[in-house]
Amino acid sequence: MTKATKPVSNRIALAFDFDDTLVPDTFDHLVENCGFDHHAFRKERVQPLIDKGWEPILARFYSLIEESKQRDQDKITKEYLTKFGEELAPFEGVPEMFKRLRQSAKTIVPDIEVEFYLITCGMVEIARHTCIASEFTAMWGCEFSYNEEGEIEFVKQLVSHTEKTRYLFQLAKGIDKTNQDGQMFVYRDVSPEELHVPLRQVIYVGDGSSDIPCFSLMNEENGVAIGVYKGSTVQEWNREVQLSTSQRVANLAEADYREDSELMRSLTLAVESMCKQIALLQLSVGE
């Protein structure tokens, strides 16, 4: 007789936003590095484009490209972004977080696999050169095309707010590549036994409105959504990021990844809770 139990997957995935979740806002930091006040740059260069109907993410990147073109020197190049990423410091506790969460999981399920993913609407090329890049199984985000001199000239890959969910389906199904015409078959039916990691065993961590679609998907699929804030109160976050019941997060904590912080306690509890569910399913299968 076949048991009516869920298939067992010995894998947990933690998916993180990047800007203002693991590191300071890279766009603002990059603008400051170029010699501008980021508030003024957004107001004078980016907002007028948005007012004309530009998609906000494209407006930001177009403004950077135009600024680089106007410069006689210190242009924004692939080498410049690489160096910027290498020098970018994550929030306190982030470099140690990965090992701590893996260890917490293995105390409950010794053979568990804990994977980390990055899904950002920002510049993934910067993320790929940070000190934490090697911790991630995959990173997805916006990318530039470069001219022969290595200068940014166009956006070749765009990840919108709603498109972030596509990559959650992608990691769940273990899909690494797109086909040549760019179509992603992430929505095709895959049996529970074939999933790389079920979405109920995914924890998503983000800081704001760009993460709402992912928060919603986590709630729909019984995964875990955790919100983080930086430099503001919980009340200000709730005012700026107005969530419906279906988009609520399991917890909202300051972007502090030190060992005894509220955020690390939340992440540890989420990981341990999923491990206990996996251990329960393993018992059932083993009988």
URZI-V210179 format. One record per residue. N is the residue number from 1. PSI is psi in degrees with one decimal (NA if undefined). D_LAST is the distance of its C-alpha to the last C-alpha in Angstrom with 2 decimals. Layout:
# URZI-V210179
N_PSI_D_LAST + N_PSI_D_LAST
This chain:
# URZI-V210179
1_131.6_12.55 + 2_132.8_12.00 + 3_143.7_10.20 + 4_52.4_13.03 + 5_160.7_11.81 + 6_148.8_14.08 + 7_146.5_14.05 + 8_128.6_13.43 + 9_122.5_16.70 + 10_44.4_17.17 + 11_138.3_20.75 + 12_140.6_23.10 + 13_134.5_26.73 + 14_119.7_29.73 + 15_128.7_32.78 + 16_140.6_36.17 + 17_170.9_39.60 + 18_-67.7_42.26 + 19_128.8_45.65 + 20_8.5_45.84 + 21_-51.2_42.08 + 22_-25.5_41.85 + 23_164.6_45.58 + 24_161.2_48.91 + 25_116.6_50.04 + 26_-31.9_50.86 + 27_-50.8_53.43 + 28_-41.1_55.46 + 29_-39.8_55.18 + 30_-42.0_56.31 + 31_-43.0_59.22 + 32_-38.5_60.30 + 33_-28.7_60.13 + 34_1.4_62.52 + 35_16.6_64.99 + 36_153.8_64.43 + 37_124.0_63.54 + 38_-29.7_60.28 + 39_-45.9_61.24 + 40_-39.9_64.54 + 41_-44.0_62.93 + 42_-41.1_60.49 + 43_-42.9_63.33 + 44_-25.6_65.99 + 45_-38.0_64.10 + 46_-49.0_60.75 + 47_-40.0_61.41 + 48_-34.3_64.43 + 49_-42.6_62.23 + 50_-39.1_59.60 + 51_-24.1_62.50 + 52_4.9_63.45 + 53_4.9_60.05 + 54_146.2_58.30 + 55_130.3_54.53 + 56_-40.2_54.22 + 57_-44.1_52.10 + 58_-36.1_54.57 + 59_-41.7_57.47 + 60_-46.6_56.31 + 61_-36.3_55.87 + 62_-39.9_59.11 + 63_-39.2_60.96 + 64_-43.6_59.71 + 65_-45.6_60.72 + 66_-38.7_64.16 + 67_-42.0_64.66 + 68_-41.0_63.87 + 69_-33.6_66.30 + 70_-12.2_69.08 + 71_139.6_68.82 + 72_-26.5_71.13 + 73_173.9_68.86 + 74_43.6_65.49 + 75_159.6_63.88 + 76_110.2_60.16 + 77_172.8_58.73 + 78_-40.8_55.42 + 79_-40.3_56.48 + 80_-45.0_57.32 + 81_-35.1_53.89 + 82_-48.2_52.19 + 83_-39.2_54.22 + 84_-44.3_53.62 + 85_-40.0_49.85 + 86_-31.1_50.10 + 87_-6.1_52.11 + 88_124.2_50.04 + 89_126.6_48.40 + 90_169.1_45.11 + 91_158.1_44.80 + 92_131.4_44.35 + 93_-14.9_40.90 + 94_-47.0_39.71 + 95_-30.9_39.77 + 96_-15.1_37.55 + 97_-42.4_35.12 + 98_-49.2_33.03 + 99_-41.0_32.15 + 100_-43.0_31.53 + 101_-37.2_29.01 + 102_-42.0_27.15 + 103_-41.0_27.06 + 104_-40.8_25.87 + 105_-41.8_22.91 + 106_-17.7_21.92 + 107_-20.3_22.01 + 108_-46.1_18.88 + 109_97.2_17.14 + 110_-32.5_18.88 + 111_18.6_18.42 + 112_146.2_19.51 + 113_123.8_22.57 + 114_116.4_25.24 + 115_149.3_28.00 + 116_138.7_31.37 + 117_153.9_33.61 + 118_127.6_37.17 + 119_111.0_38.57 + 120_147.0_42.21 + 121_-1.7_45.28 + 122_-160.6_47.27 + 123_98.9_48.25 + 124_-23.6_45.17 + 125_-32.1_47.57 + 126_-45.5_48.32 + 127_-36.7_44.66 + 128_-12.6_44.09 + 129_11.2_46.60 + 130_169.2_45.53 + 131_-13.1_44.16 + 132_1.4_40.63 + 133_-37.3_40.49 + 134_-13.5_38.38 + 135_-15.7_35.47 + 136_137.0_34.90 + 137_-38.3_32.93 + 138_152.4_35.48 + 139_133.8_38.52 + 140_139.4_40.14 + 141_-167.9_43.47 + 142_145.4_47.15 + 143_149.5_49.08 + 144_154.6_52.77 + 145_146.5_54.71 + 146_150.3_57.39 + 147_-174.6_60.86 + 148_-23.5_62.34 + 149_2.8_63.23 + 150_10.3_59.67 + 151_147.4_60.60 + 152_134.1_58.40 + 153_-17.5_59.81 + 154_163.0_57.20 + 155_116.2_53.67 + 156_-17.8_51.62 + 157_123.0_48.23 + 158_129.9_47.87 + 159_110.3_44.78 + 160_173.8_45.59 + 161_-49.2_43.89 + 162_-28.7_42.13 + 163_-15.6_41.30 + 164_-34.7_39.12 + 165_-29.5_36.32 + 166_-39.3_36.59 + 167_-23.0_35.42 + 168_-41.3_32.39 + 169_-36.7_31.40 + 170_-45.5_32.40 + 171_-34.3_30.17 + 172_-36.3_27.20 + 173_0.3_27.75 + 174_30.1_28.72 + 175_126.4_32.26 + 176_-30.6_34.83 + 177_158.5_38.00 + 178_161.0_40.22 + 179_179.1_42.06 + 180_-29.6_45.80 + 181_10.4_46.96 + 182_1.3_44.84 + 183_135.5_42.56 + 184_123.6_39.03 + 185_50.0_36.36 + 186_-14.8_34.04 + 187_3.2_33.82 + 188_154.4_32.64 + 189_130.8_29.41 + 190_132.3_26.39 + 191_150.8_22.97 + 192_-33.9_20.35 + 193_-24.0_18.59 + 194_-9.5_22.00 + 195_139.4_22.89 + 196_-46.1_23.79 + 197_123.7_22.90 + 198_146.3_22.45 + 199_-21.8_25.42 + 200_-12.6_23.29 + 201_29.3_22.66 + 202_136.2_26.41 + 203_125.1_28.89 + 204_132.8_32.50 + 205_123.3_35.46 + 206_169.7_39.02 + 207_-3.7_42.38 + 208_-152.2_44.10 + 209_-30.5_45.12 + 210_-15.6_44.08 + 211_-2.6_40.45 + 212_-45.0_40.45 + 213_-37.3_39.01 + 214_-38.8_36.04 + 215_-45.2_35.62 + 216_-44.9_35.61 + 217_-40.8_33.02 + 218_-41.4_30.65 + 219_-39.4_31.05 + 220_-36.3_30.50 + 221_8.4_27.25 + 222_26.9_25.87 + 223_-163.6_26.57 + 224_129.3_28.79 + 225_129.5_32.58 + 226_128.6_34.66 + 227_145.2_38.47 + 228_152.3_40.83 + 229_157.0_44.56 + 230_130.7_47.30 + 231_17.7_50.77 + 232_169.7_50.64 + 233_166.0_49.34 + 234_-38.0_46.35 + 235_-40.6_48.91 + 236_-40.0_50.58 + 237_-45.3_47.30 + 238_-33.0_46.51 + 239_-40.5_50.04 + 240_-35.3_49.90 + 241_86.9_46.37 + 242_108.9_46.30 + 243_139.8_42.75 + 244_174.1_41.82 + 245_-38.8_38.86 + 246_-9.3_36.67 + 247_6.1_37.68 + 248_152.2_37.10 + 249_155.1_35.55 + 250_-35.2_32.99 + 251_155.8_35.61 + 252_118.9_39.05 + 253_158.3_40.10 + 254_146.2_42.91 + 255_67.8_42.42 + 256_114.0_42.07 + 257_15.9_39.23 + 258_158.2_40.11 + 259_-41.4_37.37 + 260_14.1_38.10 + 261_161.2_39.21 + 262_-39.0_37.89 + 263_-44.1_36.80 + 264_-35.0_34.77 + 265_-40.3_33.14 + 266_-46.4_32.30 + 267_-42.5_30.88 + 268_-44.4_28.84 + 269_-39.8_27.39 + 270_-45.0_26.59 + 271_-47.1_24.81 + 272_-36.2_22.87 + 273_-45.1_21.92 + 274_-37.7_20.53 + 275_-38.7_18.63 + 276_-36.9_16.98 + 277_-40.5_15.98 + 278_-42.6_14.53 + 279_-39.6_12.65 + 280_-43.4_11.21 + 281_-35.7_10.20 + 282_-38.3_8.73 + 283_-44.4_6.43 + 284_-43.4_5.54 + 285_-34.5_5.57 + 286_-14.7_3.80 + 287_NA_0.00
